[in-house]
């Protein structure tokens, strides 16, 4: 199955056509996510692909930050980063993570947990070359998560990279690429009055997905 891009210029995503939260056998949570994501885009929400990514060290020290979802399909949810960043170090040492999407205007959340693995170099390169020139230069210049003496130092690093790749060919940095979170649990949350919210969780099994309705 081809990965669905979350870039705002991409073709509209197709989903299950239903945003209901019925725990029905055979419901595909990836299709339901696609339906909800498209609804968020159609509603004009700024950066509907923004998502909180939670990671932790092997001894359980957590951290969380916002990233941008860059694609999803039956294989999982994809995002990109510097492989020398804090998040990458934690993901490589403890390859499990959580995502939380929150679309306030629709009173909806989606929570995803599962194993994480790096995507292929070819897949990282395919995405990298679509980024604006400034973002590609910044990827080379930034020693992500490490101490920075001043803003001037960062700007100087960007200019040095700009001169290095003056011919306009900015290749994929060897220390930069994607991760894919392979979900084993996806929970959909729909706000309701009196805080009696709808919650449906999908758990992966050998045969597909099971569903369960949860108390709010």
Secondary structure as the mmCIF struct_conf table of DSSP 4:
data_model
#
loop_
_struct_conf.conf_type_id
_struct_conf.id
_struct_conf.beg_label_comp_id
_struct_conf.beg_label_asym_id
_struct_conf.beg_label_seq_id
_struct_conf.end_label_comp_id
_struct_conf.end_label_asym_id
_struct_conf.end_label_seq_id
HELX_LH_PP_P HELX_LH_PP_P1 UNK A 2 UNK A 3
STRN STRN1 UNK A 4 UNK A 5
TURN_TY1_P TURN_TY1_P1 UNK A 8 UNK A 9
BEND BEND1 UNK A 10 UNK A 10
HELX_LH_PP_P HELX_LH_PP_P2 UNK A 11 UNK A 13
BEND BEND2 UNK A 17 UNK A 17
TURN_TY1_P TURN_TY1_P2 UNK A 25 UNK A 26
HELX_RH_AL_P HELX_RH_AL_P1 UNK A 29 UNK A 42
TURN_TY1_P TURN_TY1_P3 UNK A 43 UNK A 44
TURN_TY1_P TURN_TY1_P4 UNK A 46 UNK A 49
STRN STRN2 UNK A 50 UNK A 56
TURN_TY1_P TURN_TY1_P5 UNK A 58 UNK A 59
STRN STRN3 UNK A 62 UNK A 68
STRN STRN4 UNK A 71 UNK A 73
TURN_TY1_P TURN_TY1_P6 UNK A 74 UNK A 75
STRN STRN5 UNK A 76 UNK A 82
TURN_TY1_P TURN_TY1_P7 UNK A 83 UNK A 84
BEND BEND3 UNK A 85 UNK A 85
HELX_RH_AL_P HELX_RH_AL_P2 UNK A 86 UNK A 93
BEND BEND4 UNK A 94 UNK A 94
STRN STRN6 UNK A 96 UNK A 103
HELX_RH_3T_P HELX_RH_3T_P1 UNK A 104 UNK A 106
TURN_TY1_P TURN_TY1_P8 UNK A 107 UNK A 107
STRN STRN7 UNK A 108 UNK A 118
HELX_LH_PP_P HELX_LH_PP_P3 UNK A 119 UNK A 120
HELX_RH_AL_P HELX_RH_AL_P3 UNK A 121 UNK A 128
TURN_TY1_P TURN_TY1_P9 UNK A 129 UNK A 130
BEND BEND5 UNK A 131 UNK A 131
HELX_RH_AL_P HELX_RH_AL_P4 UNK A 133 UNK A 141
TURN_TY1_P TURN_TY1_P10 UNK A 144 UNK A 145
BEND BEND6 UNK A 146 UNK A 146
BEND BEND7 UNK A 149 UNK A 149
HELX_RH_AL_P HELX_RH_AL_P5 UNK A 151 UNK A 164
TURN_TY1_P TURN_TY1_P11 UNK A 165 UNK A 167
BEND BEND8 UNK A 168 UNK A 168
HELX_LH_PP_P HELX_LH_PP_P4 UNK A 171 UNK A 173
TURN_TY1_P TURN_TY1_P12 UNK A 174 UNK A 175
STRN STRN8 UNK A 176 UNK A 190
HELX_RH_3T_P HELX_RH_3T_P2 UNK A 193 UNK A 195
STRN STRN9 UNK A 198 UNK A 205
TURN_TY1_P TURN_TY1_P13 UNK A 206 UNK A 207
STRN STRN10 UNK A 208 UNK A 213
#
